[in-house]
Amino acid sequence: MRHSSPSFLCGTLACSLTLCAISQAQAYELYSDDSRHLNADMTAVFGLFNSRKNYDGTPGGSSWREGYIKYGLSGDQALAGNGTAYGAFALVSSATWGEGDPSGNTLGSERTTKIEDAYLGWRSGDLFPALGKDGVDISGGRQVVKLGSGFLINDDGPNLGKGPANGTMNRGGAYYLAARHAFDQTALLRLGGKDGLHGSLLWLKSDNRAQAETEVAAGTLDYTAKPGTLGLTWVHGIDVNERWASDAQRQRKGMNVYSVRGEGDAGLPNVSLAFEYAWQDKDSGPEKAWYGEAGYTFADVAWTPKVSYRYTRYSQKWDSLFTGVSGGYGTWLQGEVAGNYTGPFNSNTRIQHVALKATPLENLTLGALYFDFDTVRKSNALNLDARELDVYAEWAVNPHLIITPLIGLYKPKQDATTGGNQVGGNGTNVYSQLTVAVPF
């Protein structure tokens, strides 16, 4: 049996990655009239994976397969001028086959079916004109919650298998595909719609043992205008389950996190800008993380290419909380190999990232992602200095079939014998995957 990678045991958890193009379940309309709608929702995803190197202490490489099916119902009901009630219920069946992933988080024998979504909500419609359309939105239950760009809270995505902690954190496979995202318990109030001044208050509790079943309260305050959005975020740690918590996760109890963020085009055509600066106030001392990003789309050039650059810095003991895949590859799991299997898992690192994306056909996107990882403090920690290049394609064959191949080249500076964690030398690891999504 494999052992988990040392970086994971230190409590710095890697979340699984799901593709932006397939992260939302599609809907088939079962019934619809002027006041009510009922949809059947289903998405099936399957992936083939191979890594020539491992990061869990075992020699050789890994070949494995993952898959999941999400299926359920969603709907809404107008309440005769008193807003709209809405809700959803869905199950997820997931599995991993083969040797398991190269970080040892899955062993290839994980299988389960569990409830994923189970929530109810109410939107105010035009009841409160001063707050705008649907200016009050209240919901609760088992659902995904995202704040801002997902830098702090995006979802409850780590899907560990039977590898770590003798299988006690097993969620049933599909580690990379991230079969499960919903928080177990939530209460969410959104005020002010999506434009002008708006905000939210929320409480959520995870049932994910990899997250130590963390419970938090949070709030946001945003102002959105045509040039973009400026916002503030506050997160307060209420409790963790001591049985499952690492030393780092125990710091979440009583911790306060604050951030200022922004994104938009600043009124400049074809420009995209984003930033967030966050700091954590906890017993072990303050920690900071921030990023700045700028991109430009060549709208008048063939294939409409877009190029972007981002710099990110996480301090030595930064807690990545509930971050996850927010806007496609690289947000906020940076690098397909580094972000999922090797680390640095959004802690103790500086990352430079360059992305290039082009659309040769309406249903075909090609992309390349480059990452340079620089460990901030190398004493008493793994040296995870590395470079990674990922090249991918997203092909929407039709509305019910999406094929996404990807090749990753990962070159660490050190290996497992010299302070890193790649087994078998620090040569370039060739990583490949092919995912097929069938949304209905």
Secondary structure, 3 states (H helix, E strand, C coil): CCCCCHHHHCCCCCCCCCCHHHCCCEEEEEEECCCEEEEEEEEEEEEEEEECCCCCCCCCCEEEEEEEEEEEEEEEEECCCCCEEEEEEEEEEEEEEECCCCCCCCCCCCEEEEEEEEEEEEECCCCCHHHCCCCEEEEEEEECCCCCCCCCECCCCCCCCCCHHHHCCCCCCCCCCCCCCCEEEEEEEEECCCCEEEEEEEEEECCCHHHCCCEEEEEEEEEEECCEEEEEEEEEEEECCCCCCCHHHHCCCCCEEEEEEEEECCCCCCEEEEEEEEEEECCCCCEEEEEEEEEEECCCCCCCCEEEEEEEEECCCCCCCECCCCCCCCCCCCCCCHHHHHCCCCCCEEEEEEEEEEEEECCEEEEEEEEEEEECCCCCCCCCCEEEEEEEEEEEEECCEEEEEEEEEEEECCCCCCCCCCCCCCCCEEEEEEEEEEEC
